[in-house]
Amino acid sequence: MIRSGKFIEQTESFSAHNYHPLPVVLTRGSGVWVWDVDDKKYLDTLSAYSAQNFGHCHPRIVSVLIEQAKRLAVTSRAFYSDRFAEFSMKLAQFCQMDMVLPGSGGAESVETAIKLSRKWGYERKRIRPNSAEIIMCSDNFHGRTTTIISGSDSSQARKNFGPLTSGFKIIPFGDPDALGRAITPNTVAFLVEPVQGEGGINVPPDGYFQEVRRICDRYRVLLVLDEIQTGMGRTGYDLAHFYENIYPDVLILGKALGGGMLPVSAVVGWRHQMDVFRPGDHGSTFGGNPLACAVAIEALDVLREENLAERARDLGGYFMGELKKIKSRLIKEVRGRGLMIGLELNGGKGIGRRFCEAILRKGVLCKDTKENVIRLAPPLVIGKAEIDAAVLKIRETLLEMEGIEQ
Ligand SMILES: Cc1ncc(COP(=O)(O)O)c(C=O)c1O
């Protein structure tokens, strides 16, 4: 613990306190495992908030990263590149959509989708200048930029960051009638997560997105799906919306698209909407750089070749089943889809954090959200034996906490 203490102290002294990390200092990883600086081994059930679907340091992705880094890394989009060409085609085909607009982080691509929706609204739907409305859901999480937090209903996310951007409306998640009621002639888009992540792993009722699709079509509103957390196999499907057999108008990907190596994100859409962007309308220096593209291409191949979506479906079902067998008065609900699982605890403020700190000491990494929901989202390469080990530690932790928590 001597070494950990030094790094924690340095971090707390020299970095802004916009996170509250668990007291562990990681230094290496492989697959579902990570090690701290004192060489203690942990099972990672957070996967960097689902950025790590392929497992830490996946050998194929590492090797592509090294090779591409030696060849060509960053060029800007002032020129064409072989890797960007291949990435665009492969990602569009993976999503079964037409076109890709690359970025370097989730929030950046959410911003891109917002701009795309507004521009489409003015130029194609012909709504009045500066009147565009975008509908979002309560408990949404789409990132931290000033515009994105303007559509958040979290007071902490918004407080003292104003003036905020106007043009957002909030409706309850999972209620298609509320969407129908909220739409006005100025509505350009409905921006929503297929399964809410930071909001507490909230799974909508079956058929919700089919109904949402019908409503968006009826009123000519773009359905913008934020699959930054749910995409890339996480929920048991390549993309979570395949569960309901629908297509969005605009799709946003990030996190695992970077193969657990680099920040890579994208907006994916259809030609007749994407073509509202003309040269000079939008862009970013690093978006679509050859190094990022090479890693993302390999990540897409690994996802397919290792059947990770299928694994997530099977093992997610198994994991949830085992969690449901745990008898503890501290468990309120187990819910999720694929390997995106929420364990909701009974108890007051801070119970989630106390659980995560206790299970950390037993060698399992996880993170609370919404105070009392433990998010269990391990790398999709996890095996049954590792799930059994995690369930055992979760059970032990809950039993120990039962004696202490009121
Ligand atoms: C659904 C969703 N959208 C957007 C984001 C923001 O992504 P980033 O942190 O890469 O900006 C996140 C991050 O947790 C997310 O879960």
Ligand as a Chemical Component Dictionary entry (heavy atoms), coordinates in Angstrom:
data_LIG
# 
_chem_comp.id                   LIG 
_chem_comp.type                 NON-POLYMER 
_chem_comp.pdbx_formal_charge   0 
_chem_comp.three_letter_code    LIG 
# 
loop_
_chem_comp_atom.comp_id 
_chem_comp_atom.atom_id 
_chem_comp_atom.alt_atom_id 
_chem_comp_atom.type_symbol 
_chem_comp_atom.charge 
_chem_comp_atom.model_Cartn_x 
_chem_comp_atom.model_Cartn_y 
_chem_comp_atom.model_Cartn_z 
_chem_comp_atom.pdbx_ordinal 
LIG C1 C1 C 0 -24.665 7.320  -23.220 1  
LIG C2 C2 C 0 -23.482 8.216  -23.153 2  
LIG N1 N1 N 0 -23.399 9.259  -23.973 3  
LIG C3 C3 C 0 -22.334 10.090 -23.966 4  
LIG C4 C4 C 0 -21.303 9.907  -23.074 5  
LIG C5 C5 C 0 -20.137 10.867 -23.063 6  
LIG O1 O1 O 0 -19.014 10.269 -23.603 7  
LIG P1 P1 P 0 -17.552 10.878 -23.307 8  
LIG O2 O2 O 0 -17.304 10.719 -21.845 9  
LIG O3 O3 O 0 -16.620 10.074 -24.166 10 
LIG O4 O4 O 0 -17.611 12.315 -23.716 11 
LIG C6 C6 C 0 -21.352 8.828  -22.179 12 
LIG C7 C7 C 0 -20.273 8.616  -21.190 13 
LIG O5 O5 O 0 -20.441 7.985  -20.189 14 
LIG C8 C8 C 0 -22.473 7.975  -22.224 15 
LIG O6 O6 O 0 -22.579 6.932  -21.384 16 
# 
loop_
_chem_comp_bond.comp_id 
_chem_comp_bond.atom_id_1 
_chem_comp_bond.atom_id_2 
_chem_comp_bond.value_order 
_chem_comp_bond.pdbx_ordinal 
LIG C1 C2 SING 1  
LIG C2 N1 SING 2  
LIG C2 C8 DOUB 3  
LIG N1 C3 DOUB 4  
LIG C3 C4 SING 5  
LIG C4 C5 SING 6  
LIG C4 C6 DOUB 7  
LIG C5 O1 SING 8  
LIG O1 P1 SING 9  
LIG P1 O2 DOUB 10 
LIG P1 O3 SING 11 
LIG P1 O4 SING 12 
LIG C6 C7 SING 13 
LIG C6 C8 SING 14 
LIG C7 O5 DOUB 15 
LIG C8 O6 SING 16 
# 
